[in-house]
Amino acid sequence: SSCATQTRSATHTCWFRIEFPHNFSAMASLDYSAGSMLIEMCQPSSSFFGFMGVSSAIMFANLGAAYGTAKSGVGISSMGVMRPD
């Protein structure tokens, strides 16, 4: 079944779809009427979750870099204290 005829449920994953005519040889004369192009808009919360995912990825990447730098600094400092030669 096509995305346009399905009802939106918890398992519905088709949020964005464009239908073009099957005759690609006539690309110059495409008719963009209501039947030839169908665009379903995303839910308003999808952009929120997308930006939250990006910001959490940046946050965890920076925390990992800071942890690795601190652990390396502690190792170099302890090596300098234990073996000053």
C-alpha positions as CSV (number, residue, x, y, z in Angstrom):
1,S,0.0,0.0,0.0
2,S,1.2,3.5,-0.7
3,C,2.2,6.0,1.9
4,A,-0.6,8.3,1.1
5,T,-3.3,5.8,1.8
6,Q,-1.9,4.5,5.1
7,T,-3.0,6.0,8.4
8,R,-0.4,7.4,10.7
9,S,0.4,4.9,13.4
10,A,3.3,4.1,15.7
11,T,4.9,1.9,13.0
12,H,4.3,4.4,10.1
13,T,7.8,5.5,8.9
14,C,7.0,7.2,5.5
15,W,7.2,10.9,6.4
16,F,8.6,12.4,3.2
17,R,7.9,11.1,-0.3
18,I,7.8,12.7,-3.7
19,E,6.0,11.0,-6.6
20,F,7.2,11.9,-10.1
21,P,5.7,10.8,-13.4
22,H,7.1,7.6,-14.8
23,N,7.8,9.1,-18.1
24,F,11.3,10.6,-17.6
25,S,11.8,11.4,-21.2
26,A,9.4,14.4,-20.9
27,M,11.3,15.9,-17.9
28,A,11.1,19.4,-19.5
29,S,7.4,19.4,-19.5
30,L,6.6,18.1,-16.0
31,D,3.3,19.1,-14.7
32,Y,3.6,19.9,-11.0
33,S,-0.1,19.7,-10.2
34,A,-1.6,18.0,-7.1
35,G,-1.5,14.6,-8.7
36,S,2.1,14.6,-9.9
37,M,3.9,15.6,-6.6
38,L,2.9,14.5,-3.2
39,I,4.8,15.9,-0.2
40,E,4.0,14.8,3.4
41,M,5.3,17.1,6.0
42,C,7.2,15.8,9.1
43,Q,5.9,16.0,12.6
44,P,7.0,19.1,14.5
45,S,8.8,17.0,17.1
46,S,11.1,15.4,14.5
47,S,13.3,18.5,14.2
48,F,13.6,18.7,18.0
49,F,14.8,15.1,18.3
50,G,17.2,15.6,15.4
51,F,18.8,18.6,16.9
52,M,18.9,16.9,20.4
53,G,20.7,14.0,18.8
54,V,23.3,16.2,17.1
55,S,23.9,18.2,20.3
56,S,24.2,15.1,22.4
57,A,26.7,13.6,20.0
58,I,28.8,16.8,20.1
59,M,28.6,16.9,23.9
60,F,29.7,13.2,24.3
61,A,32.5,13.7,21.7
62,N,33.9,16.7,23.7
63,L,33.5,14.9,27.0
64,G,35.5,11.9,25.6
65,A,38.2,14.2,24.2
66,A,38.5,15.9,27.6
67,Y,38.6,12.6,29.5
68,G,41.3,11.3,27.1
69,T,43.4,14.4,27.4
70,A,43.2,14.4,31.2
71,K,44.1,10.7,31.5
72,S,47.1,11.3,29.2
73,G,48.2,14.3,31.2
74,V,48.0,12.4,34.5
75,G,50.0,9.5,32.9
76,I,52.7,11.8,31.7
77,S,52.9,13.7,35.0
78,S,53.1,10.5,37.0
79,M,55.8,9.1,34.8
80,G,57.8,12.3,35.3
81,V,57.4,12.0,39.1
82,M,58.2,8.3,39.3
83,R,61.1,8.3,36.8
84,P,62.6,11.8,36.6
85,D,65.6,10.6,34.7
